[in-house]
Amino acid sequence: MSDQENTTQEAENAELEGQEQVVEGTVEPAEEALTADEALIAENTQLKDDIVRAKADVQNVRRRAEQDVEKAHKFSTEKFARELLSVVDNLERAMASCPEDELVKPFLEGVEMTQKGLLDTLKKFSVEAIDPEGHPFDPALHQAISMVEAPDSEPNTVLNVVQKGYTNHGRLLRPAMVVVSKAAPKVDEKA
């Protein structure tokens, strides 16, 4: 290659480099602007997502608080009702122990009215008695205090209620104390 060709070649290279620099110089701000726009869009999307999540969190907290308040109102009388159950039991025992005598009859009627008034008041606050006699044994609601063989009833049937159980809005306050039937022992046929 001659000097003239080298010089022409170098001039063309320099001119191309200049154009590349100009092209690169004009492309760079456009790329930066595009990148900045994309970054702003991404940040905007992220902020919108954060706002939606924050709103959902606030709604969840509000809903949980409402549920907690509702439960507090619903079960606020639970301790008080549990304490009154012993009074109900004592009134039942008093009625059961009274002899059927004309002299005691007015006293017995007064005790019955007192018990009825107390049970009606408990019922207003959704305290319900569990009286499972004749029904299948349910360990969630009943407490078996003994098992008795009863050939005329199904196994695991409540034969007798020793102490009534109570629920408050479906929640167990006190299990019913019951006597449950059991299956008769199998007799050995070979003997």
Long-range contacts (C-beta under 8 A, 24 or more apart in sequence): 74-126, 74-169, 75-168, 75-169, 75-171, 77-125, 77-127, 77-168, 78-168, 78-171, 78-173, 81-122, 81-125, 81-127, 81-166, 81-168, 81-173, 82-173, 82-174, 84-118, 84-122, 85-166, 85-173, 85-174, 87-118, 88-115, 88-118, 88-119, 88-122, 88-164, 89-163, 89-164, 91-115, 91-118, 92-164, 122-166, 125-168, 126-168, 126-169, 127-166, 127-167, 127-168, 127-173, 128-166, 128-167, 128-168, 129-164, 129-165, 129-166, 130-164, 130-165, 130-166, 130-167, 130-175, 130-176, 131-161, 131-164, 131-176, 132-158, 132-161, 132-165, 132-176, 132-178, 133-158, 133-159, 133-160, 133-161, 133-178, 134-158, 137-178, 137-180, 140-172, 141-165, 141-167, 141-172, 141-175, 141-176, 142-175, 142-176, 142-177, 142-178, 142-180, 143-175, 143-176, 143-177, 143-178, 144-178, 144-179, 144-180, 145-177, 145-178, 145-179, 146-179, 146-180, 147-179, 147-180, 147-181, 147-182, 148-179, 148-180, 148-181, 148-182, 149-181, 149-182, 149-183, 149-184, 149-185, 150-181, 150-182, 151-184, 153-181, 154-181, 155-181, 155-182, 155-183, 156-180, 156-181, 156-182, 157-181
